[in-house]
Amino acid sequence: MTNHLSLAQPAGPEDPAAAAAAQAAVDAAALMARVADGKDHDELARAGGFAGRRLVEVLGGGDVRVSALARVLRAAGYELELRAVPTDASSTGEPDRLLGTHLGQSCPKGPHRGPEGPNEDLATCPRCGRMSWALRPEGETLGLHADDCSLPRRHEGHCTHGGSGHAPAALVRGFWPGMEDDIAAARARHEQDAAA
């Protein structure tokens, strides 16, 4: 068994194993790109054992070793979980309710999208096992809402402009240059607005 995910040429329906391998590589690259967004790429490259521009290549869809993926995810604050699910319920004698019975097919809960906006986080579809999104716990965001977000504090998707915004959540996750200053400024702005 190899420890390497490769973005080989997409395989046709006549080669489902190659198609599954190609899809796993695409999913791995998309996952790394999502968790690396806003992080220090030099630090992630060191953690993943990448040299020079190799991390940029991998985030752009290059080959990635499973061990390097796990190291980069850990450096970004995530753990890698791998699981195998049957692709055909009849092969295990289990009914269609089994997780993974929709792999390689259209998922009845799909199509899936990745997380968007400050209230959403990475998740896995319980039906097909593909990357999806879920709301973060109450009082937690990834980054800040738009200064003039017009949606309720706990909304799905990206912020919509044109409102009065929200005070920062009790727990703001993420990393960007000047993050602490941005959070403090947003808290101060909302305290001033509340006092007025």
C-alpha positions as CSV (number, residue, x, y, z in Angstrom):
1,M,0.0,0.0,0.0
2,T,1.3,3.4,-0.9
3,N,1.5,6.4,1.3
4,H,1.1,8.7,-1.7
5,L,-1.9,10.4,-3.2
6,S,-1.4,11.4,-6.8
7,L,-3.4,13.6,-9.1
8,A,-3.2,11.3,-12.0
9,Q,-5.2,11.9,-15.2
10,P,-8.9,11.5,-14.5
11,A,-9.9,7.9,-15.2
12,G,-13.0,7.0,-17.1
13,P,-15.9,5.0,-15.7
14,E,-14.2,1.8,-17.0
15,D,-11.6,2.2,-14.2
16,P,-13.4,3.0,-11.0
17,A,-10.3,2.3,-8.8
18,A,-8.3,4.9,-10.7
19,A,-11.2,7.3,-10.6
20,A,-11.5,6.9,-6.8
21,A,-7.7,7.5,-6.4
22,A,-7.9,10.6,-8.5
23,Q,-10.9,11.9,-6.5
24,A,-9.1,11.2,-3.2
25,A,-6.1,13.2,-4.4
26,V,-8.3,16.1,-5.5
27,D,-10.1,16.0,-2.1
28,A,-6.8,16.0,-0.2
29,A,-5.5,19.0,-2.1
30,A,-8.8,20.9,-1.6
31,L,-8.7,20.0,2.1
32,M,-5.1,21.3,2.5
33,A,-5.9,24.5,0.6
34,R,-8.9,25.2,2.8
35,V,-7.0,24.7,6.1
36,A,-4.0,26.6,4.8
37,D,-6.0,29.6,3.9
38,G,-4.9,32.5,6.1
39,K,-2.1,30.5,7.7
40,D,1.7,31.1,7.5
41,H,2.6,29.0,4.5
42,D,6.3,28.9,5.5
43,E,5.4,27.3,8.9
44,L,3.0,24.8,7.2
45,A,5.7,23.9,4.7
46,R,8.2,23.2,7.5
47,A,5.6,21.1,9.4
48,G,4.8,19.2,6.2
49,G,8.4,18.6,5.3
50,F,8.0,20.5,2.0
51,A,11.0,22.4,0.5
52,G,10.7,25.8,-1.1
53,R,7.6,26.3,-3.3
54,R,6.5,22.7,-3.0
55,L,3.6,23.6,-0.6
56,V,2.3,26.1,-3.2
57,E,2.4,23.3,-5.8
58,V,0.6,20.9,-3.5
59,L,-2.1,23.5,-2.6
60,G,-2.5,24.0,-6.4
61,G,-3.2,20.3,-6.9
62,G,0.2,18.6,-6.8
63,D,1.0,15.2,-5.4
64,V,0.9,14.8,-1.6
65,R,1.9,12.1,0.7
66,V,-0.6,11.1,3.4
67,S,2.0,11.6,6.1
68,A,2.7,15.2,4.8
69,L,-1.0,15.9,4.7
70,A,-1.4,14.8,8.3
71,R,1.6,17.0,9.4
72,V,0.2,20.1,7.5
73,L,-3.2,19.6,9.0
74,R,-1.8,19.2,12.5
75,A,0.2,22.4,12.1
76,A,-3.0,24.1,11.0
77,G,-4.8,22.9,14.1
78,Y,-6.6,19.8,12.6
79,E,-6.2,16.1,12.8
80,L,-6.5,13.7,9.8
81,E,-9.0,10.9,10.1
82,L,-9.0,8.2,7.5
83,R,-11.7,5.6,7.2
84,A,-12.7,3.0,4.7
85,V,-16.4,2.6,3.8
86,P,-17.9,0.0,1.5
87,T,-18.8,1.2,-1.9
88,D,-21.4,-1.5,-2.4
89,A,-23.8,-2.4,0.4
90,S,-24.4,-5.8,-1.0
91,S,-20.7,-6.7,-0.5
92,T,-21.1,-6.5,3.2
93,G,-24.7,-7.7,3.5
94,E,-25.6,-4.3,5.1
95,P,-28.6,-2.2,3.9
96,D,-28.2,1.0,1.9
97,R,-28.3,3.1,5.1
98,L,-24.5,2.3,5.5
99,L,-22.2,5.2,5.3
100,G,-20.4,5.4,2.0
101,T,-23.1,3.7,-0.1
102,H,-23.2,6.8,-2.3
103,L,-19.5,7.0,-3.0
104,G,-18.9,7.4,-6.7
105,Q,-22.5,8.4,-7.2
106,S,-24.6,11.5,-6.7
107,C,-25.3,11.9,-3.0
108,P,-28.9,12.5,-2.1
109,K,-27.7,15.3,0.3
110,G,-25.4,16.9,-2.3
111,P,-24.0,18.4,-4.2
112,H,-21.7,19.5,-1.4
113,R,-19.8,22.7,-0.9
114,G,-17.0,23.6,1.4
115,P,-17.4,25.9,4.4
116,E,-18.1,29.6,3.6
117,G,-18.3,32.5,5.9
118,P,-17.2,32.9,9.5
119,N,-19.7,30.6,11.1
120,E,-18.9,27.5,9.1
121,D,-16.3,24.7,9.5
122,L,-15.1,21.7,7.6
123,A,-17.3,18.6,8.0
124,T,-18.0,15.3,6.3
125,C,-21.3,14.2,4.8
126,P,-22.6,11.3,6.8
127,R,-24.1,9.7,3.7
128,C,-21.3,9.7,1.2
129,G,-18.2,10.7,3.3
130,R,-17.3,13.7,1.1
131,M,-16.0,17.0,2.4
132,S,-18.9,19.3,3.3
133,W,-19.6,22.0,6.0
134,A,-21.3,22.4,9.3
135,L,-22.0,25.4,11.6
136,R,-19.3,26.1,14.2
137,P,-20.3,25.9,17.9
138,E,-22.3,28.9,19.2
139,G,-19.9,31.7,20.1
140,E,-17.1,30.7,17.8
141,T,-16.1,32.0,14.4
142,L,-13.3,31.6,11.9
143,G,-12.2,35.2,11.4
144,L,-14.6,38.1,11.8
145,H,-17.9,38.9,10.2
146,A,-17.9,41.7,7.7
147,D,-18.0,45.1,9.5
148,D,-21.5,45.8,8.1
149,C,-22.9,42.3,8.1
150,S,-26.7,42.5,7.8
151,L,-27.5,38.9,8.6
152,P,-28.2,37.4,12.1
153,R,-25.0,36.7,14.0
154,R,-25.3,32.9,13.5
155,H,-25.9,32.7,9.7
156,E,-24.9,30.3,7.0
157,G,-22.6,31.3,4.1
158,H,-20.8,34.6,3.6
159,C,-21.8,37.8,5.2
160,T,-24.2,40.2,3.4
161,H,-23.2,43.8,3.5
162,G,-25.5,46.7,4.4
163,G,-26.2,46.2,8.1
164,S,-24.7,47.3,11.4
165,G,-22.4,44.2,11.9
166,H,-21.8,42.0,14.9
167,A,-19.4,42.2,17.9
168,P,-16.7,39.5,17.5
169,A,-17.5,36.1,18.9
170,A,-16.2,35.0,22.2
171,L,-13.7,32.7,20.4
172,V,-12.3,33.8,17.1
173,R,-10.2,31.1,15.3
174,G,-7.7,31.6,12.5
175,F,-4.5,33.4,12.0
176,W,-3.7,36.5,10.0
177,P,-1.2,39.3,10.4
178,G,-2.6,41.8,12.9
179,M,-5.4,39.4,14.1
180,E,-5.4,40.5,17.7
181,D,-5.4,44.2,16.7
182,D,-8.3,43.6,14.3
183,I,-10.3,41.8,17.0
184,A,-9.7,44.5,19.6
185,A,-10.7,47.2,17.1
186,A,-13.9,45.4,16.2
187,R,-14.8,44.9,19.9
188,A,-14.1,48.6,20.6
189,R,-16.2,49.7,17.6
190,H,-19.1,47.6,18.8
191,E,-18.8,48.8,22.4
192,Q,-18.9,52.5,21.1
193,D,-21.9,51.7,19.0
194,A,-23.7,50.1,22.0
195,A,-22.9,53.1,24.2
196,A,-24.2,55.6,21.7
